[in-house]
Amino acid sequence: MKLEQHSYPSYMANVLLLTFFLGAIGTIVYAGSAELRADWGVTLAVNETFQTGEAIDFQLFVEDGQKQLIEGASVEAVFDRPETVHQIEKTFHHLGDGLYETEVVFSVPGTWVVMVEVKKGRDFYRNQYLLEVEGPIIGEQNRDPGDHFSLEQPLPEELKQLLELPVFK
């Protein structure tokens, strides 16, 4: 019994290899051509002091440089409490007419920084906003499911220095 072998001509292998590399380069160039839009803007739908422990429908409007509302964008935000180890990452849902919404539960009072990123096509916009939150500290069972609270995060330098005082030892 004779075993038959089929081989592709060497030029076919070269064509496949070249196609792969050109596709990879095209993907890198396309991804690298994203443009930061400084003329876009985000307006918070409600500008108020928020309460801890309440599920809040956090809404914002997204507009372009001509003040036209942007539809169908991808909107994400990180809610960060700088003096503590709380960080909440959220994806917004498009409600229509440039309005986007997500639900968030703040677990500690104080000033929170909201870092918003909007993407549409290859264009994107980033900005940060400050929010005031009042109320008591909320227990773990009532926190936002996205609240990445971890005591394994490094402590701020000021707190490390306080822990060195004899009264805390």
C-alpha positions as CSV (number, residue, x, y, z in Angstrom):
1,M,0.0,0.0,0.0
2,K,1.4,3.3,-1.0
3,L,0.7,6.4,1.1
4,E,-0.2,9.5,-0.9
5,Q,1.0,12.9,0.3
6,H,-0.5,16.1,-0.8
7,S,1.4,19.3,-0.3
8,Y,0.4,22.9,-1.0
9,P,2.7,24.8,-3.2
10,S,5.1,27.0,-1.2
11,Y,3.6,30.2,-2.6
12,M,0.2,29.3,-0.9
13,A,1.9,29.2,2.5
14,N,3.6,32.5,1.8
15,V,0.2,34.1,0.7
16,L,-1.5,32.9,3.9
17,L,1.4,34.2,6.1
18,L,1.4,37.5,4.3
19,T,-2.4,37.8,4.7
20,F,-2.1,37.1,8.4
21,F,0.6,39.8,8.9
22,L,-1.3,42.4,6.9
23,G,-4.4,41.8,8.9
24,A,-2.5,42.1,12.2
25,I,-0.9,45.3,11.1
26,G,-4.2,46.7,9.9
27,T,-5.8,45.9,13.2
28,I,-3.0,47.7,15.1
29,V,-3.1,50.8,12.9
30,Y,-6.9,51.0,13.2
31,A,-6.9,50.6,17.0
32,G,-4.0,53.1,17.2
33,S,-5.9,55.7,15.3
34,A,-8.5,56.4,18.1
35,E,-8.9,60.1,18.6
36,L,-9.4,61.9,21.9
37,R,-12.2,64.4,21.5
38,A,-11.7,67.5,23.6
39,D,-14.8,69.2,22.3
40,W,-17.2,66.6,23.6
41,G,-18.9,67.0,27.0
42,V,-20.8,65.2,29.7
43,T,-23.4,66.9,31.8
44,L,-24.7,65.2,35.0
45,A,-28.5,65.0,34.8
46,V,-28.9,65.8,38.5
47,N,-26.4,67.9,40.4
48,E,-27.1,67.1,44.0
49,T,-25.6,65.6,47.1
50,F,-26.1,61.8,47.1
51,Q,-26.9,59.5,50.1
52,T,-25.0,56.4,51.1
53,G,-26.9,53.1,51.0
54,E,-29.4,54.2,48.4
55,A,-29.6,52.7,44.9
56,I,-29.2,55.8,42.7
57,D,-30.1,55.9,39.0
58,F,-27.0,57.9,38.0
59,Q,-27.7,59.7,34.7
60,L,-25.7,61.9,32.4
61,F,-26.0,63.5,29.0
62,V,-23.3,63.2,26.3
63,E,-22.9,65.8,23.6
64,D,-20.5,66.6,20.8
65,G,-18.7,69.9,20.0
66,Q,-21.8,71.4,18.4
67,K,-23.9,70.6,21.5
68,Q,-25.7,67.8,19.7
69,L,-26.6,64.8,21.9
70,I,-24.6,61.7,21.1
71,E,-26.6,58.5,20.5
72,G,-25.3,55.0,20.7
73,A,-22.0,55.6,22.5
74,S,-20.3,53.3,24.9
75,V,-20.2,55.0,28.3
76,E,-18.3,53.7,31.3
77,A,-17.3,55.2,34.6
78,V,-15.2,54.5,37.7
79,F,-16.5,55.9,40.9
80,D,-13.5,56.3,43.2
81,R,-13.3,57.4,46.8
82,P,-9.6,58.6,47.0
83,E,-9.2,58.6,50.8
84,T,-10.5,55.1,51.1
85,V,-10.2,51.8,49.3
86,H,-13.5,51.9,47.5
87,Q,-13.8,51.8,43.7
88,I,-16.9,51.0,41.7
89,E,-16.8,50.4,37.9
90,K,-20.0,50.8,36.0
91,T,-21.2,50.5,32.4
92,F,-24.0,52.9,31.4
93,H,-27.1,52.0,29.4
94,H,-28.4,54.3,26.7
95,L,-31.9,55.5,27.4
96,G,-32.3,57.7,24.3
97,D,-31.8,61.4,23.4
98,G,-28.2,61.4,24.6
99,L,-29.1,60.2,28.1
100,Y,-27.2,57.4,29.7
101,E,-27.8,55.7,33.1
102,T,-26.4,53.3,35.5
103,E,-27.3,52.3,39.1
104,V,-24.8,52.8,41.9
105,V,-24.9,52.5,45.7
106,F,-22.3,54.6,47.6
107,S,-21.0,53.0,50.7
108,V,-19.1,55.8,52.4
109,P,-19.6,59.5,52.7
110,G,-17.3,62.2,51.4
111,T,-16.1,63.3,48.0
112,W,-16.1,60.8,45.2
113,V,-14.3,61.2,41.9
114,V,-16.2,59.9,38.8
115,M,-13.9,59.2,35.9
116,V,-16.1,59.0,32.8
117,E,-15.1,57.6,29.4
118,V,-17.3,57.8,26.3
119,K,-16.5,55.9,23.1
120,K,-18.2,56.1,19.7
121,G,-16.5,54.6,16.8
122,R,-12.8,55.6,16.9
123,D,-13.5,58.7,18.9
124,F,-13.4,58.9,22.7
125,Y,-13.8,61.4,25.5
126,R,-12.5,61.3,29.1
127,N,-13.2,63.6,32.0
128,Q,-13.7,63.5,35.8
129,Y,-16.3,64.9,38.0
130,L,-16.6,65.4,41.8
131,L,-19.7,64.2,43.8
132,E,-20.6,64.8,47.4
133,V,-22.0,61.8,49.3
134,E,-23.5,62.1,52.8
135,G,-24.7,59.5,55.3
136,P,-23.3,56.7,57.4
137,I,-20.8,54.0,56.4
138,I,-22.7,51.1,54.8
139,G,-22.1,47.5,55.8
140,E,-20.7,45.0,53.3
141,Q,-24.1,43.3,52.8
142,N,-25.7,46.5,51.5
143,R,-22.8,47.8,49.3
144,D,-22.9,48.0,45.6
145,P,-22.0,44.7,44.0
146,G,-19.3,46.5,42.0
147,D,-17.7,48.1,45.1
148,H,-14.2,46.8,44.9
149,F,-13.4,47.1,48.6
150,S,-10.2,45.5,49.6
151,L,-8.1,45.9,52.7
152,E,-5.2,44.4,50.8
153,Q,-4.8,47.7,48.9
154,P,-1.9,49.7,50.1
155,L,-2.6,52.2,52.8
156,P,-2.0,55.9,52.2
157,E,1.3,57.2,53.5
158,E,-0.3,59.5,56.1
159,L,-2.1,56.6,57.6
160,K,1.0,54.5,57.7
161,Q,2.7,57.3,59.7
162,L,-0.2,57.5,62.1
163,L,0.0,53.7,62.7
164,E,3.6,54.2,63.8
165,L,2.6,56.4,66.8
166,P,2.9,54.6,70.2
167,V,-0.8,55.1,70.9
168,F,-1.7,52.8,68.0
169,K,0.8,50.1,68.8
